[in-house]
Amino acid sequence: MASSLLDQPINKVRYTQSAPKREKFYGRTSPEPLYMAQLHNGRKRLQKRARDNWSSHSGDLYNRRCAKTETKIIPETASKLRLKWEFYAGKDITATPAIFEGTLYFPSWNGYLYAVNASEGSLVWKSNLQNLTGLKPTGFVFNVNWTVSRATPTVAGDDLLIVSIYEPAVVIAVKRSTGELVWSTQLSSNVAGVITMSETYYRG
């Protein structure tokens, strides 16, 4: 995504008192956690929500990853970027967030799907994918003993978010406003079946 806040690396940043309280993580020892950080130039707020939408992994159907309406992050302002907020997501984040009307949507390797306010970094909702779907990992993927998604969710319809489950190979839809499960479709019954890519939404 050219010249956009999503191109800023999602790195571990300093933990401060203003950050949300860390959640306990049960299971195997996790790698170094990552924080979702939003950067800004210290002077202006986000552009209008409609212009900030990034509804899928690539931003549009042409896989351009181009934010043509972005005007704030340019070479001349890059040195002025400062941390605005940080959000602790339990484990690594390896997916580009989807953005719709001021909310970020992304999965974490701790097995949760998150919705986070893009302006201030506050939690809107979170859903544990294993509890939400009743699915259990097949064990085919080494060292992943809980249900996870590793791809960018896709904004669809009036209040839907399409999410691919890594293993088993299942695609689900949740309510974008609450994270509640709407439907679930299994794509493969093969124990080795996994989904490593994001979804594409086109005309329903």
N, C-alpha and C positions, 0 to 999 in steps of 0.2 A: 504494500500500500504506500504509494509515493506521498511524501510530505504529509504524514498523518501521525497522530499520537499512537496508532497501532503499530507503527514501525519502530517505536522506541522499544528497546529490548526489555523483556519481562525478566528482571534480574532480582536477586536477593538484595534488599535494601536494609538500612539500619532500622532496627525495631525501636519504636519510640512509645512513650506513654499514650500517645493519641491513637495508636494502632488498636484494632479490636483484640480482645482477649484471645489467646491461643486456645484452640480446641485440642482436647486430648485425642491422640491417635492410637487406636488399638490394632495390633497386628505386628507384622514384621517391622524391623527398624527401618524408618524411612530415610531417604537421602535428604540432603540439605533442602529445606523448604524454600519455595519461591514466593515472593510477594507480587501481587498485581499492583503496579504503580502507574499513576497518571501524572503526566508532566504538563506544565503550562508555563507561559512566559511571565507570570507574576502581575500582569496588567489587565488581561481580558479574560472573560469567562468563555465557556464553550459556545460554539455557534448555535444557531437555532437547531432544535432537535431533529427536524426533518432532514437537515443537511448533514447531520452526523451519522445517519443510519448506515450500518454495515451489516447487511442481513444474512451474509453467508461467508464461507471461508475466503472467497476471492473477491467479495464485494459486489459482483454482478455476474450475469450469465456468461460473460465473455472471459472470465478469469483474468481480468486486467489488474486487479489489486491497485486501482488508481483512485485516489480521493481528489477528484477534479475541483471540488469546491473548497478544499483546504487552502487557507491563505495565511494562517498564523505561523505555521512552522516552516521556515525558510532558512537558507544558510545564514542570513543576517540575524535571525532571532535564536538560532540554535544554542548559542553560548549563554542565553538568558533563561533557558529552561530550568525549572526548579521543581522539586518534588511537591506535589499538592496533597496527595493522600496515599496510603498503602493499605492493602487488604491481605490478610493471612488466609491462604486457601488450603491449609493442612498438609499438602504435598505439592509435587511439581505441577506446573501448568504447561502443557505442550501444545495447546490449541490456540489459534487466534480467536479472541472474543468476538462474538456477534454483538452489534449495537443496534438498538431500536428504541426510539423516542426516549433517549436519556438513560437507558438501562443496558448494562453489559451482561452477556450470558456466556458462561464458559464452564467446562468440566475441569475437575482436578483429579489427580491420581489417587486421592484419598477415597474416591468412589462417590463424590458428591457433584451435583450440578448446581451452579450458583447463579443468582441474579443480583447484581450490585449496581447501586446508583452511580452513574458516571461522573456526576458533579462533585460528590463528596466521599465516595467510597464506602457508603453504608450498605449493609446487607438488606436486600429486599426480600429474598427468600432463598432457601437451599433445600435440595431434595437428595436423600440417599438413594442411589440408583438400585441397589440390591433390595432395599425395603420397598421402594416404589414399585418395582416390577416383579419381585419374587424370583428373579433370575439368579442363578449361581454360576460362578466362573467354571469353565470346563477343565481348567488345569493345564490346558495346552500351552498357555503363555507363562513362561517361567517367572516365578516369584510374584505373580499377581493372583492373590487369593481372595479377591473381592470383585464385585461387578464395577466396571469402569467404562467411561467413554474417553477416547483420546482425540476426538475430532471436534471441529467447530460446529455448534448447533446452528440450525437454519431457521430463520423467521419465516412463518408461512401463515396465510389466512388471517382472520380477524384476531385470534388470540391463541395461536399455536406456535410451538417451538418443536422442530423435528430434531431428534437426537439419535445418533448411531451408537449402539453398545458394542464395545470392542470384542468381547466374547461372553456368551455365545453371540452369533451373528444375528442380532435383532435390532430393528429400528422402532423407535417409539415416538409418540407425540405427547407433549405435555402442554398444559395451559401456560401461556407465557406470563400471565398475571399472577399465578399462584404456584406453578410447578406441579400441579396435580396431573396424574396420568390420564390420557384421553384414549389412546389405543396403542397396541403393540403388534408388530408383525415379524415373524421369524423368517429370515432370508435363506438360512441353510441349517440343516440338522447335523451336518458333519461336525464332529468334535473338534476338528482343526479349523473350522470356519471362523474367521475374524473379519471385522470391518475396520479399516484403517483410514478411510476417507470420509470427507464431509458430504452432506446431502445436497442435492440440487432441487429447488422448488420452481415449478414453471406452470403458471395458469391453473393451479389447483391439482 
